[in-house]
Every structure is written in structure tokens, then in C-alpha cells.
């Protein structure tokens, strides 16, 4: 990340750009889970039922892990200590996959206002991640 990008990500002095980026990646992991579940569904329906190609038991375990992770992201948003507009914007942007401009329409704020709300919400998420011991990546889940 370039220094100018790092400075542009940071409004508040108590949250670093790296913490904001980590919070954003954690929230983006929900959409990754959705795509992985769609791929698993495709594999289940269209791949040859050969044991070497598709292992049903392994797929069920993988899907359970993905669903638990996705539930964790949704619960994380719901438990944030911020205003309702911030939570709604995070939900519609990261969970439902809407653009920030579309979220602005949904919330009834200007586009610039929606970007400010998103940034404040990301700061709240970064602070919450800093305080929690929640896993933030697959390396935090895997046994060491």
C-alpha cells in the first residue's frame, strides 16, 4: 500500500490504516463465503459423482465452516457499538453486496455522506476487532 493511500484510509488518530484494511477484509469475507457456497452447490449439481472429483462429506464440513464464518461476520456487524445507519450501511454493502451509492439511496443520505458513514463504521469495526479475539483470517482458525 502506498503512503498516500494509507493516509487517505485514515481519519481518526486511534485507528491505523492497517486496522481499517483488516476490518474491511474481515467484512469482505462474507461475500467470499457466498461465492464459495455457490461453487460448492455447482460442484454438487454438475460435477461427476466420482469420489476423486467430489467428496460429499468434505464438502459438508467445508460448507459448515463457511456458514459459521459468515454468521460470525453478520453477528459482528449487529454487535458493533455504532449508530444504526452505520450498521445498515455495513449490512447492505458487505452482506448484501450493494454499492455505496446504492446504500446512500437506501439510507436516504447523499453519496458523499454514505462514504463518510462507511468510513466511521469501518473505524468502529477496526476498534471492535482490536478488542476482540475473533479470528480474522483462515490462518487464525487453523491449528498451529
C-alpha positions as a Markdown table, in Angstrom:
| # | Residue | x | y | z |
|---|---|---|---|---|
| 1 | Unk | 0.0 | 0.0 | 0.0 |
| 2 | Unk | 1.4 | 3.4 | -0.9 |
| 3 | Unk | 1.8 | 6.0 | 1.8 |
| 4 | Unk | -0.8 | 8.4 | 0.2 |
| 5 | Unk | -3.3 | 5.5 | 0.2 |
| 6 | Unk | -2.5 | 4.7 | 3.8 |
| 7 | Unk | -3.1 | 8.4 | 4.8 |
| 8 | Unk | -6.4 | 8.5 | 2.8 |
| 9 | Unk | -7.8 | 5.5 | 4.6 |
| 10 | Unk | -7.2 | 7.1 | 8.0 |
| 11 | Unk | -9.4 | 9.8 | 9.5 |
| 12 | Unk | -9.1 | 9.0 | 13.2 |
| 13 | Unk | -5.8 | 9.0 | 15.0 |
| 14 | Unk | -6.7 | 6.0 | 17.2 |
| 15 | Unk | -7.3 | 3.6 | 14.2 |
| 16 | Unk | -4.4 | 2.8 | 11.8 |
| 17 | Unk | -4.8 | 2.3 | 8.1 |
| 18 | Unk | -3.7 | -1.4 | 8.6 |
| 19 | Unk | -6.5 | -1.8 | 11.1 |
| 20 | Unk | -9.1 | -0.3 | 8.7 |
| 21 | Unk | -7.9 | -2.6 | 5.9 |
| 22 | Unk | -8.1 | -5.6 | 8.2 |
| 23 | Unk | -11.7 | -4.7 | 9.2 |
| 24 | Unk | -12.6 | -4.2 | 5.6 |
| 25 | Unk | -11.1 | -7.6 | 4.6 |
| 26 | Unk | -13.0 | -9.3 | 7.5 |
| 27 | Unk | -16.3 | -7.8 | 6.3 |
| 28 | Unk | -15.5 | -8.8 | 2.7 |
| 29 | Unk | -15.0 | -12.4 | 3.8 |
| 30 | Unk | -18.8 | -12.7 | 3.9 |
| 31 | Unk | -19.1 | -12.2 | 0.1 |
| 32 | Unk | -16.2 | -14.7 | -0.3 |
| 33 | Unk | -18.2 | -17.2 | 1.7 |
| 34 | Unk | -21.2 | -16.7 | -0.5 |
| 35 | Unk | -19.2 | -17.3 | -3.7 |
| 36 | Unk | -17.6 | -20.4 | -2.1 |
| 37 | Unk | -21.1 | -21.8 | -1.3 |
| 38 | Unk | -22.3 | -21.1 | -4.8 |
| 39 | Unk | -19.3 | -23.0 | -6.2 |
| 40 | Unk | -19.9 | -25.9 | -3.8 |
| 41 | Unk | -23.5 | -26.0 | -5.0 |
| 42 | Unk | -22.4 | -26.0 | -8.6 |
| 43 | Unk | -20.0 | -28.8 | -7.9 |
| 44 | Unk | -22.7 | -30.9 | -6.2 |
| 45 | Unk | -25.1 | -30.4 | -9.1 |
| 46 | Unk | -22.9 | -30.6 | -12.1 |
| 47 | Unk | -19.6 | -32.5 | -11.4 |
| 48 | Unk | -19.4 | -36.1 | -11.9 |
| 49 | Unk | -20.2 | -38.1 | -8.8 |
| 50 | Unk | -16.8 | -39.7 | -8.7 |
| 51 | Unk | -15.2 | -39.9 | -5.3 |
| 52 | Unk | -12.0 | -38.5 | -6.6 |
| 53 | Unk | -13.7 | -35.4 | -8.1 |
| 54 | Unk | -16.3 | -34.6 | -5.4 |
| 55 | Unk | -16.2 | -35.7 | -1.7 |
| 56 | Unk | -19.7 | -35.1 | -0.2 |
| 57 | Unk | -18.6 | -35.4 | 3.4 |
| 58 | Unk | -15.7 | -33.0 | 2.9 |
| 59 | Unk | -18.0 | -30.6 | 1.1 |
| 60 | Unk | -20.4 | -30.6 | 4.1 |
| 61 | Unk | -17.6 | -29.8 | 6.5 |
| 62 | Unk | -16.3 | -27.0 | 4.3 |
| 63 | Unk | -19.8 | -25.6 | 4.0 |
| 64 | Unk | -20.4 | -25.7 | 7.7 |
| 65 | Unk | -17.2 | -23.8 | 8.3 |
| 66 | Unk | -18.1 | -21.2 | 5.7 |
| 67 | Unk | -21.6 | -20.8 | 7.1 |
| 68 | Unk | -20.2 | -20.4 | 10.7 |
| 69 | Unk | -17.7 | -17.8 | 9.4 |
| 70 | Unk | -20.5 | -15.9 | 7.6 |
| 71 | Unk | -22.7 | -16.0 | 10.7 |
| 72 | Unk | -19.8 | -14.5 | 12.7 |
| 73 | Unk | -19.5 | -11.6 | 10.3 |
| 74 | Unk | -23.2 | -10.9 | 10.5 |
| 75 | Unk | -23.2 | -11.1 | 14.3 |
| 76 | Unk | -20.1 | -8.9 | 14.4 |
| 77 | Unk | -22.0 | -6.1 | 12.4 |
| 78 | Unk | -25.0 | -6.4 | 14.6 |
| 79 | Unk | -22.9 | -6.1 | 17.8 |
| 80 | Unk | -20.9 | -3.1 | 16.7 |
| 81 | Unk | -21.0 | 0.0 | 19.0 |
| 82 | Unk | -22.2 | 2.5 | 16.4 |
| 83 | Unk | -25.3 | 4.1 | 15.1 |
| 84 | Unk | -28.0 | 2.3 | 13.1 |
| 85 | Unk | -27.1 | 4.0 | 9.8 |
| 86 | Unk | -23.6 | 2.6 | 10.1 |
| 87 | Unk | -24.8 | -0.9 | 10.8 |
| 88 | Unk | -27.3 | -0.7 | 8.0 |
| 89 | Unk | -24.6 | 0.5 | 5.6 |
| 90 | Unk | -22.2 | -2.3 | 6.5 |
| 91 | Unk | -25.0 | -4.8 | 6.2 |
| 92 | Unk | -26.2 | -3.6 | 2.7 |
| 93 | Unk | -22.7 | -3.0 | 1.4 |
| 94 | Unk | -20.8 | -6.0 | 2.7 |
| 95 | Unk | -23.5 | -8.6 | 3.3 |
| 96 | Unk | -25.9 | -7.8 | 0.5 |
| 97 | Unk | -23.2 | -6.6 | -1.9 |
| 98 | Unk | -24.8 | -3.3 | -2.8 |
| 99 | Unk | -22.6 | -0.4 | -3.9 |
| 100 | Unk | -22.0 | 2.5 | -1.5 |
| 101 | Unk | -24.0 | 4.8 | -3.9 |
| 102 | Unk | -27.0 | 2.3 | -3.8 |
| 103 | Unk | -26.6 | 2.2 | 0.0 |
| 104 | Unk | -26.9 | 6.0 | 0.0 |
| 105 | Unk | -30.3 | 5.7 | -1.8 |
| 106 | Unk | -31.4 | 3.1 | 0.6 |
| 107 | Unk | -30.5 | 5.1 | 3.7 |
| 108 | Unk | -31.7 | 8.4 | 2.2 |
| 109 | Unk | -28.3 | 10.2 | 2.5 |
| 110 | Unk | -26.0 | 11.8 | -0.1 |
| 111 | Unk | -23.4 | 9.7 | -1.8 |
| 112 | Unk | -20.6 | 11.6 | 0.0 |
| 113 | Unk | -22.5 | 11.1 | 3.3 |
| 114 | Unk | -22.7 | 7.4 | 2.7 |
| 115 | Unk | -18.9 | 7.2 | 2.2 |
| 116 | Unk | -18.4 | 9.1 | 5.4 |
| 117 | Unk | -20.8 | 6.8 | 7.2 |
| 118 | Unk | -19.0 | 3.8 | 5.8 |
| 119 | Unk | -15.6 | 5.1 | 7.0 |
| 120 | Unk | -16.9 | 5.8 | 10.5 |
| 121 | Unk | -18.4 | 2.3 | 10.6 |
| 122 | Unk | -15.1 | 0.8 | 9.4 |
| 123 | Unk | -13.4 | 2.7 | 12.2 |
| 124 | Unk | -15.8 | 1.2 | 14.7 |
| 125 | Unk | -15.3 | -2.2 | 13.2 |
| 126 | Unk | -11.5 | -1.8 | 13.5 |
| 127 | Unk | -11.8 | -0.8 | 17.1 |
| 128 | Unk | -14.0 | -3.8 | 17.8 |
| 129 | Unk | -11.6 | -6.2 | 16.0 |
| 130 | Unk | -8.8 | -4.8 | 18.1 |
| 131 | Unk | -10.6 | -5.5 | 21.3 |
| 132 | Unk | -11.9 | -9.0 | 20.3 |
| 133 | Unk | -10.0 | -12.2 | 20.0 |
| 134 | Unk | -12.2 | -13.2 | 17.0 |
| 135 | Unk | -10.3 | -14.9 | 14.1 |
| 136 | Unk | -9.7 | -12.5 | 11.3 |
| 137 | Unk | -8.3 | -14.9 | 8.7 |
| 138 | Unk | -8.0 | -18.6 | 7.9 |
| 139 | Unk | -4.6 | -18.6 | 9.5 |
| 140 | Unk | -6.2 | -17.7 | 12.8 |
| 141 | Unk | -8.6 | -20.7 | 12.5 |
| 142 | Unk | -6.1 | -23.4 | 11.5 |
| 143 | Unk | -4.3 | -25.3 | 14.2 |
| 144 | Unk | -0.7 | -24.3 | 14.8 |
